[in-house]
Amino acid sequence: MKLYFLAVLLLAGQACATGVGDPKNGAFLFRRCASCHAVGPYASAGYGPQLNGIIGRRAASTKDYKYSEAMKKSGLTWDEKTLAAYLRAPHDVVPGTSMRFWGIKDEQQVADLLSYMKTF
């Protein structure tokens, strides 16, 4: 029984470490992002920029949002690793960002959000 429990823990740890995310749970989690950000066919900037095609996009590159100077000068391109770090601690990745969010500490939630965001 102990061996089975250990195997389950190891597999769960691997899922989080490899970034295997659940897009359905990511959609649920995105609801707290949706007060500032939009995704989907009718997405446009609001209090924050729209997030369609965020993976692979240069930071501060959409035309319909006024970005902070810190974000403009960041030089970032949003790959999965950089976006995950930003979701964990926005102000550590881009000091001076205007994003009003403290971050997500749960690695599985970060993976789920990334999995959902890759669908747009």
Secondary structure, DSSP 8 states (H G I E B T S, - for coil): -HHHHHHHHHHHHHHHHTT---HHHHHHHHTTTTTT---STT---SSS---TT-TT-BTT--TTS---HHHHTS--B--HHHHHHHHH-HHHHSTT----------HHHHHHHHHHHTT-
